[in-house]
Amino acid sequence: MDGNTKRSKLGRVAAIALLLALAACGTRPRVPPPAEGPPRASPAPAPSSPFVPRPAAPSAPGKPFPECDPRASDADREHVALGLIAGDCQDERGRNRVYVTRLVTVKGSASPARQAGIVAGDRIVRLDACEVASTHGLANQLRRAIPGWVVRVVVERGGKDLEVFVPTVRLAARADAPAAPNLSTAGCQAIGRKAAQP
């Protein structure tokens, strides 16, 4: 074997050893930058898809507030909002139920309920583990909420239970709701439902 062939083989072995050493160190060999040319336009962002609530996970029926919440009387609780107005209206079988009658802004910001996918006409079934039987019970629960609460809301729409997560917005403290439950039937007509019966 002549000297040139020997040096050529040694050169190839050294190059392979160098590449293996670089690979073992986790570094990549340098790649020359692309040739200068006209600037490329950045791709347009993909359009966001409309929100689709997911089917509610099966769970055992809960109790109304405050029975469903063992910490309902904790001192750190605060008054919160979901960005919706609810009404006591009748369902198709004449039963009193709680329906979303309108979505509203909260402190000048968009409705958290609307952003989560809730629409006017949805029946509010549950907030976390608490069944929602009346607007009075719903108001009591929102007056005594955990700070920073992101509530799992189960709504009924088109005969199916759907689950969404709504971040609550803290409001100024207010007096407790009246002890005697009152029906709030305003807005039922706007969603095509009859007012609840006492």
C-alpha positions in Angstrom: 0.0 0.0 0.0 1.5 3.3 -1.0 1.7 6.4 1.2 -1.1 8.3 -0.6 -3.6 5.5 -0.2 -2.7 5.2 3.5 -3.2 8.9 4.1 -6.5 8.8 2.2 -7.8 6.0 4.4 -6.6 7.8 7.5 -8.3 11.0 6.4 -11.6 9.2 5.9 -11.4 7.4 9.3 -10.6 10.8 11.0 -13.6 12.4 9.3 -16.0 9.6 10.4 -14.6 9.8 13.9 -15.1 13.5 14.0 -18.7 13.2 12.8 -19.4 10.5 15.4 -17.9 12.6 18.2 -20.1 15.6 17.1 -23.2 13.3 17.1 -22.3 12.0 20.5 -22.1 15.6 21.9 -25.5 16.4 20.6 -24.3 19.1 18.2 -25.0 19.3 14.6 -22.6 20.1 11.8 -22.9 23.7 10.5 -25.1 24.1 7.5 -24.4 27.2 5.3 -27.3 29.7 5.3 -29.6 29.7 2.3 -28.8 32.0 -0.6 -30.1 35.5 -0.3 -33.4 36.0 -2.1 -36.6 37.9 -1.9 -38.3 37.7 1.6 -40.9 34.9 1.9 -44.4 35.7 3.2 -45.2 34.0 6.4 -48.1 31.5 6.2 -51.5 32.8 7.2 -52.7 31.5 10.6 -55.1 28.6 10.3 -58.7 29.8 11.0 -59.9 28.8 14.4 -62.6 26.2 14.4 -65.9 26.9 16.2 -66.1 25.5 19.7 -67.8 22.2 20.1 -68.7 21.2 23.6 -67.9 17.6 24.5 -70.5 15.1 25.8 -70.8 15.2 29.6 -69.0 12.5 31.5 -71.4 10.2 33.3 -71.8 11.0 37.0 -74.1 10.3 39.8 -76.8 12.9 40.4 -75.6 15.5 42.9 -77.4 17.5 45.5 -78.3 21.2 45.4 -76.1 23.8 46.9 -74.9 24.0 49.8 -75.5 20.3 50.5 -73.2 19.3 47.6 -70.3 21.5 48.8 -68.8 20.6 52.2 -66.8 23.8 52.3 -69.7 26.1 51.3 -69.4 28.1 54.6 -65.6 28.8 54.3 -64.6 32.4 54.9 -62.5 32.7 51.8 -65.5 32.3 49.5 -66.4 35.2 47.1 -69.1 36.4 44.8 -68.5 35.4 41.1 -70.1 35.6 37.7 -70.2 33.4 34.6 -71.4 36.0 32.2 -74.9 34.7 31.8 -78.5 35.5 32.9 -80.6 32.5 33.8 -84.4 32.1 34.1 -86.8 29.6 35.7 -88.7 28.3 32.7 -90.7 25.2 31.8 -89.2 22.4 29.7 -91.1 20.4 27.1 -92.9 18.4 29.7 -93.9 21.4 31.8 -91.2 20.9 34.5 -89.5 23.9 36.1 -85.9 24.0 34.9 -83.1 26.6 34.8 -82.2 28.0 31.3 -79.7 30.4 30.0 -81.8 33.4 28.7 -79.0 35.8 27.8 -75.2 36.0 27.7 -73.7 39.2 29.1 -70.3 41.0 29.4 -68.7 41.0 32.8 -66.7 44.0 33.9 -66.4 45.1 30.3 -65.0 41.8 29.1 -66.7 39.2 26.9 -68.9 36.6 28.6 -66.8 33.7 29.9 -69.9 31.4 29.4 -70.1 32.5 25.7 -66.4 31.9 25.2 -66.7 28.4 26.7 -69.5 27.5 24.2 -72.7 28.1 26.2 -75.6 29.6 24.2 -78.9 31.1 25.1 -81.5 28.4 25.4 -79.2 25.8 27.1 -80.6 24.2 30.2 -78.1 24.4 33.2 -78.0 20.9 34.7 -75.0 21.0 37.1 -72.2 23.2 38.3 -69.4 20.8 39.3 -71.2 18.3 41.6 -74.1 20.6 42.4 -77.5 20.1 40.7 -79.1 23.4 39.6 -82.8 23.2 40.4 -83.6 27.0 40.4 -82.1 30.3 39.7 -82.2 31.0 43.5 -79.9 28.0 44.1 -77.7 29.1 41.2 -77.4 32.6 42.6 -76.6 31.2 46.1 -73.8 29.1 44.7 -72.3 31.9 42.7 -72.3 34.1 45.8 -70.3 31.6 47.8 -67.7 30.4 45.3 -64.0 29.3 45.6 -61.6 32.1 44.5 -60.4 31.6 41.0 -63.0 28.9 40.4 -63.1 27.3 36.9 -66.5 25.7 37.0 -67.4 22.5 35.1 -70.9 23.3 33.7 -73.1 20.6 32.4 -75.8 21.9 30.1 -78.5 20.2 28.2 -78.8 21.1 24.5 -81.0 19.3 22.0 -81.6 16.5 24.4 -77.9 15.8 25.1 -75.8 16.7 28.1 -72.7 18.7 27.2 -69.8 19.7 29.5 -67.9 22.9 29.3 -65.4 24.7 31.6 -66.1 28.3 32.5 -63.6 30.5 34.3 -65.5 32.7 36.8 -65.0 36.5 37.3 -64.8 37.9 40.8 -67.5 40.5 41.6 -67.8 42.9 44.5 -69.3 41.3 47.6 -73.1 41.4 47.9 -75.6 40.5 50.5 -76.7 36.9 50.6 -79.7 35.9 48.4 -83.1 36.0 50.1 -83.8 32.9 52.2 -87.1 32.3 50.5 -86.6 31.0 47.0 -88.0 33.3 44.3 -88.6 32.3 40.7 -86.9 34.5 38.1 -88.9 34.1 34.9 -87.7 37.1 33.0 -86.3 36.1 29.6 -88.2 32.8 29.2 -90.2 34.2 26.4 -87.1 35.4 24.6 -85.9 31.7 24.3 -89.3 30.4 23.4 -90.2 28.9 26.8 -93.1 29.3 29.2 -92.4 30.8 32.6 -91.9 28.3 35.5 -94.9 27.8 37.7 -94.7 28.2 41.5 
